[in-house]
Amino acid sequence: ILILLWFGISTPLVFMGAYFGFKQDAIEFPVNTSNIPRQIPDQPWFMGWAFTTAVGGVMPFGACFLELFFIMSSIWMDQYYYVFGFLFLTFVILLLTCAEITILFTYFQICGEDYRWWWRSFSTGGATALYVYGYSFHYFKQLESNSVATYILYF
């Protein structure tokens, strides 16, 4: 049924969109752009890639690491986890904090006339995953692993 949906809905819509798209006139831009990139002014030390990534990752991680400890304890120490509503609230707080920090640092970078903001905005929000991954190693050191199966299941 999935293949029927793919070829019955998606494929005709692609060809219909291509048909209407090629019938339109080409887009005319209102200004002329130069092929030579502008020189980026010197940025302060706190607008470097390493600092914005480190701070942008630690603040959302700080909002959720305690709940992460409880989840990992319930998984690896045969405990039950009942607080799924609070987990969802923590997840929403994590998403909002990541979005706010990313928007804030991207705004600072654009105000500093640095037009190369795309990958830094991605790494600022995504640095939280590096902190969670690092915390999983820290948590694994606390486990009493005595078999190879533990290492295989954990990593």
Residue pairs with C-beta under 8 A, 6 or more apart in sequence:
37 115
38 113
38 115
40 113
40 114
40 115
40 116
41 112
41 113
41 114
43 109
43 112
43 114
44 112
45 51
46 52
47 108
47 109
47 112
47 114
49 120
49 123
52 105
52 109
52 120
52 123
52 124
53 120
53 123
53 124
53 127
54 127
55 101
55 105
56 101
56 102
56 105
56 123
56 124
56 125
56 127
56 128
57 124
57 126
57 127
57 128
57 129
57 130
57 131
58 127
58 131
59 97
59 101
60 94
60 97
60 98
60 101
60 125
60 128
61 128
61 131
61 132
61 135
63 90
63 93
63 94
63 97
64 90
64 91
64 93
64 94
65 131
65 135
67 86
67 87
67 90
68 132
68 135
69 139
70 81
70 83
71 81
71 87
72 136
72 139
73 79
74 80
74 81
75 81
76 143
76 154
81 87
94 128
98 125
98 128
99 125
101 124
101 125
102 121
102 124
102 125
105 120
105 121
105 124
106 117
106 120
106 121
106 124
109 117
109 120
109 121
110 117
136 154
140 154
143 150
143 154
145 151
145 154
